[in-house]
């Protein structure tokens, strides 16, 4: 989890590969109306997100009933995370928070192409961000390999 541009997809894919699990990006589950809104530079509100989060909660339940999965999702607010995990046993969910300074993430967003969320929405993401207490927290001020290594060390000690 984390704001747009923190590396959720990159790190999520690496983590999924490490554990031979399927990878999913929550962005791919947004309804067209949400994508259109963000594409126009309009931040989503809680009512925009609710149906999307509830759909993801059902997917998480399904994935956990099998062998699991890695999901990249912003999950910025505590109430979003509660919705996401509402259909599942929380003991089978590990939340990883990728955090970094706004200027570093803004620079990454400028270099990113092909994503519908414009960099100008980063302020709204940081405004909504409620840092999680019960999570593995990893700074993105390092290479993807180093980030993955730190996550794996944390997972080793938490399992």
C-alpha atoms as a printed R data frame, in Angstrom:
    type eleno elety resid chain resno       x       y       z
1   ATOM     1    CA   UNK     A     1   0.000   0.000   0.000
2   ATOM     2    CA   UNK     A     2   0.981   3.629  -0.418
3   ATOM     3    CA   UNK     A     3   0.417   6.692  -2.521
4   ATOM     4    CA   UNK     A     4   0.523   6.592  -6.297
5   ATOM     5    CA   UNK     A     5   4.074   6.356  -7.601
6   ATOM     6    CA   UNK     A     6   5.600   4.726  -4.502
7   ATOM     7    CA   UNK     A     7   6.353   1.497  -6.385
8   ATOM     8    CA   UNK     A     8   3.455  -0.750  -5.369
9   ATOM     9    CA   UNK     A     9   3.219  -2.447  -8.757
10  ATOM    10    CA   UNK     A    10   6.963  -2.924  -9.231
11  ATOM    11    CA   UNK     A    11   7.540  -4.265  -5.728
12  ATOM    12    CA   UNK     A    12   4.286  -6.236  -5.727
13  ATOM    13    CA   UNK     A    13   5.266  -8.084  -8.891
14  ATOM    14    CA   UNK     A    14   8.700  -8.836  -7.454
15  ATOM    15    CA   UNK     A    15   7.177 -10.112  -4.216
16  ATOM    16    CA   UNK     A    16   4.619 -12.252  -6.062
17  ATOM    17    CA   UNK     A    17   7.420 -13.740  -8.147
18  ATOM    18    CA   UNK     A    18   9.448 -14.483  -4.993
19  ATOM    19    CA   UNK     A    19   6.561 -16.490  -3.502
20  ATOM    20    CA   UNK     A    20   5.171 -17.846  -6.786
21  ATOM    21    CA   UNK     A    21   1.840 -16.112  -6.168
22  ATOM    22    CA   UNK     A    22  -0.443 -14.305  -8.584
23  ATOM    23    CA   UNK     A    23  -0.143 -10.512  -8.680
24  ATOM    24    CA   UNK     A    24  -3.076  -8.129  -8.982
25  ATOM    25    CA   UNK     A    25  -3.155  -4.357  -9.235
26  ATOM    26    CA   UNK     A    26  -6.200  -2.788  -7.573
27  ATOM    27    CA   UNK     A    27  -6.177  -0.076 -10.257
28  ATOM    28    CA   UNK     A    28  -7.295  -2.710 -12.760
29  ATOM    29    CA   UNK     A    29 -10.526  -3.189 -10.792
30  ATOM    30    CA   UNK     A    30 -11.656   0.451 -10.820
31  ATOM    31    CA   UNK     A    31 -14.931   1.013 -12.631
32  ATOM    32    CA   UNK     A    32 -14.688   3.122 -15.783
33  ATOM    33    CA   UNK     A    33 -16.313   6.093 -14.066
34  ATOM    34    CA   UNK     A    34 -13.515   6.208 -11.450
35  ATOM    35    CA   UNK     A    35 -10.816   5.975 -14.114
36  ATOM    36    CA   UNK     A    36 -12.478   8.751 -16.093
37  ATOM    37    CA   UNK     A    37 -12.705  10.954 -13.002
38  ATOM    38    CA   UNK     A    38  -9.030  10.466 -12.117
39  ATOM    39    CA   UNK     A    39  -7.995  10.963 -15.754
40  ATOM    40    CA   UNK     A    40  -9.607  14.389 -15.575
41  ATOM    41    CA   UNK     A    41  -7.567  15.212 -12.463
42  ATOM    42    CA   UNK     A    42 -10.504  14.840 -10.082
43  ATOM    43    CA   UNK     A    43  -9.668  12.971  -6.860
44  ATOM    44    CA   UNK     A    44 -11.930  10.106  -5.874
45  ATOM    45    CA   UNK     A    45 -14.012  10.514  -2.754
46  ATOM    46    CA   UNK     A    46 -15.014   7.863  -0.232
47  ATOM    47    CA   UNK     A    47 -18.294   7.073  -1.984
48  ATOM    48    CA   UNK     A    48 -16.411   6.592  -5.294
49  ATOM    49    CA   UNK     A    49 -14.078   4.138  -3.622
50  ATOM    50    CA   UNK     A    50 -16.540   2.124  -1.523
51  ATOM    51    CA   UNK     A    51 -17.916  -0.246  -4.241
52  ATOM    52    CA   UNK     A    52 -14.383  -0.752  -5.575
53  ATOM    53    CA   UNK     A    53 -13.047  -1.612  -2.101
54  ATOM    54    CA   UNK     A    54 -15.925  -4.010  -1.412
55  ATOM    55    CA   UNK     A    55 -15.278  -5.787  -4.722
56  ATOM    56    CA   UNK     A    56 -11.597  -6.067  -3.823
57  ATOM    57    CA   UNK     A    57 -12.544  -7.462  -0.394
58  ATOM    58    CA   UNK     A    58 -14.387 -10.320  -2.104
59  ATOM    59    CA   UNK     A    59 -11.390 -10.981  -4.347
60  ATOM    60    CA   UNK     A    60  -9.072 -11.020  -1.316
61  ATOM    61    CA   UNK     A    61 -11.379 -13.537   0.372
62  ATOM    62    CA   UNK     A    62 -11.288 -15.700  -2.767
63  ATOM    63    CA   UNK     A    63  -7.505 -15.443  -3.171
64  ATOM    64    CA   UNK     A    64  -6.978 -16.315   0.497
65  ATOM    65    CA   UNK     A    65  -9.208 -19.372   0.140
66  ATOM    66    CA   UNK     A    66  -6.668 -20.612  -2.390
67  ATOM    67    CA   UNK     A    67  -2.930 -20.143  -2.020
68  ATOM    68    CA   UNK     A    68  -2.990 -16.359  -1.651
69  ATOM    69    CA   UNK     A    69  -1.971 -13.455  -3.846
70  ATOM    70    CA   UNK     A    70  -0.164 -10.146  -3.830
71  ATOM    71    CA   UNK     A    71  -2.369  -7.088  -4.316
72  ATOM    72    CA   UNK     A    72  -1.017  -3.600  -4.979
73  ATOM    73    CA   UNK     A    73  -3.554  -1.119  -3.623
74  ATOM    74    CA   UNK     A    74  -3.271   2.430  -2.343
75  ATOM    75    CA   UNK     A    75  -5.418   1.648   0.751
76  ATOM    76    CA   UNK     A    76  -4.699   5.164   2.006
77  ATOM    77    CA   UNK     A    77  -7.179   5.409   4.873
78  ATOM    78    CA   UNK     A    78  -7.785   3.097   7.811
79  ATOM    79    CA   UNK     A    79 -11.466   2.761   6.913
80  ATOM    80    CA   UNK     A    80 -10.446   1.699   3.372
81  ATOM    81    CA   UNK     A    81  -8.237  -1.004   4.828
82  ATOM    82    CA   UNK     A    82 -11.057  -2.165   7.113
83  ATOM    83    CA   UNK     A    83 -13.308  -2.538   4.065
84  ATOM    84    CA   UNK     A    84 -10.588  -4.339   2.113
85  ATOM    85    CA   UNK     A    85 -10.028  -6.878   4.872
86  ATOM    86    CA   UNK     A    86 -13.665  -7.138   6.009
87  ATOM    87    CA   UNK     A    87 -14.382 -10.439   4.241
88  ATOM    88    CA   UNK     A    88 -11.138 -12.182   5.266
89  ATOM    89    CA   UNK     A    89  -9.323 -13.510   8.270
90  ATOM    90    CA   UNK     A    90  -6.843 -10.715   9.049
91  ATOM    91    CA   UNK     A    91  -4.300 -13.316  10.229
92  ATOM    92    CA   UNK     A    92  -3.884 -14.274   6.565
93  ATOM    93    CA   UNK     A    93  -3.162 -10.738   5.381
94  ATOM    94    CA   UNK     A    94   0.155  -8.928   5.587
95  ATOM    95    CA   UNK     A    95   0.059  -5.209   4.911
96  ATOM    96    CA   UNK     A    96   3.229  -3.678   3.470
97  ATOM    97    CA   UNK     A    97   3.434   0.107   3.456
98  ATOM    98    CA   UNK     A    98   5.845   1.648   0.946
99  ATOM    99    CA   UNK     A    99   6.561   5.171   2.124
100 ATOM   100    CA   UNK     A   100   8.655   8.021   0.875
101 ATOM   101    CA   UNK     A   101   8.936  11.779   0.654
102 ATOM   102    CA   UNK     A   102   6.538  13.640  -1.609
103 ATOM   103    CA   UNK     A   103   9.290  15.206  -3.744
104 ATOM   104    CA   UNK     A   104  10.829  11.785  -4.525
105 ATOM   105    CA   UNK     A   105   7.444  10.332  -5.463
106 ATOM   106    CA   UNK     A   106   6.524  13.414  -7.534
107 ATOM   107    CA   UNK     A   107   9.748  12.958  -9.496
108 ATOM   108    CA   UNK     A   108   8.892   9.303 -10.140
109 ATOM   109    CA   UNK     A   109   5.388  10.236 -11.284
110 ATOM   110    CA   UNK     A   110   6.812  12.673 -13.837
111 ATOM   111    CA   UNK     A   111   8.859   9.824 -15.332
112 ATOM   112    CA   UNK     A   112   5.959   7.362 -15.392
113 ATOM   113    CA   UNK     A   113   3.923   6.940 -18.546
114 ATOM   114    CA   UNK     A   114   0.736   5.127 -19.409
115 ATOM   115    CA   UNK     A   115  -1.061   5.609 -16.096
116 ATOM   116    CA   UNK     A   116  -4.371   7.406 -15.886
117 ATOM   117    CA   UNK     A   117  -3.673   9.171 -12.599
118 ATOM   118    CA   UNK     A   118  -1.970  12.513 -13.233
119 ATOM   119    CA   UNK     A   119   0.845  13.686 -10.926
120 ATOM   120    CA   UNK     A   120  -1.265  16.663  -9.832
121 ATOM   121    CA   UNK     A   121  -3.396  14.284  -7.723
122 ATOM   122    CA   UNK     A   122  -0.406  13.393  -5.519
123 ATOM   123    CA   UNK     A   123  -1.284  16.150  -3.037
124 ATOM   124    CA   UNK     A   124  -4.747  14.657  -2.547
125 ATOM   125    CA   UNK     A   125  -3.181  11.232  -1.976
126 ATOM   126    CA   UNK     A   126  -0.869  12.558   0.742
127 ATOM   127    CA   UNK     A   127  -3.796  14.476   2.226
128 ATOM   128    CA   UNK     A   128  -5.824  11.243   2.486
129 ATOM   129    CA   UNK     A   129  -2.921   9.099   3.711
130 ATOM   130    CA   UNK     A   130  -3.334   7.627   7.191
131 ATOM   131    CA   UNK     A   131  -0.175   5.681   7.929
132 ATOM   132    CA   UNK     A   132  -0.970   2.164   9.140
133 ATOM   133    CA   UNK     A   133   0.122   0.927  12.549
134 ATOM   134    CA   UNK     A   134   0.026  -2.802  11.889
135 ATOM   135    CA   UNK     A   135   2.171  -3.109   8.792
136 ATOM   136    CA   UNK     A   136   5.621  -3.766   7.464
137 ATOM   137    CA   UNK     A   137   6.916  -0.289   6.688
138 ATOM   138    CA   UNK     A   138   9.651   0.098   4.090
139 ATOM   139    CA   UNK     A   139  11.226   3.281   2.768
140 ATOM   140    CA   UNK     A   140  11.287   3.618  -1.016
141 ATOM   141    CA   UNK     A   141  14.509   5.633  -0.883
142 ATOM   142    CA   UNK     A   142  16.453   2.615  -2.159
143 ATOM   143    CA   UNK     A   143  16.550   0.304  -5.146
144 ATOM   144    CA   UNK     A   144  13.684  -2.111  -5.825
145 ATOM   145    CA   UNK     A   145  15.998  -5.045  -4.985
146 ATOM   146    CA   UNK     A   146  16.825  -3.459  -1.621
147 ATOM   147    CA   UNK     A   147  13.155  -2.774  -0.928
148 ATOM   148    CA   UNK     A   148  12.306  -6.406  -1.691
149 ATOM   149    CA   UNK     A   149  15.158  -7.607   0.515
150 ATOM   150    CA   UNK     A   150  13.897  -5.491   3.425
151 ATOM   151    CA   UNK     A   151  10.361  -6.816   2.986
152 ATOM   152    CA   UNK     A   152  11.604 -10.405   2.919
153 ATOM   153    CA   UNK     A   153  13.592  -9.838   6.135
154 ATOM   154    CA   UNK     A   154  10.498  -8.435   7.843
155 ATOM   155    CA   UNK     A   155   8.348 -11.304   6.586
156 ATOM   156    CA   UNK     A   156  10.878 -13.843   7.860
157 ATOM   157    CA   UNK     A   157  10.625 -12.390  11.358
158 ATOM   158    CA   UNK     A   158   6.853 -11.978  11.344
159 ATOM   159    CA   UNK     A   159   6.004 -15.510  10.131
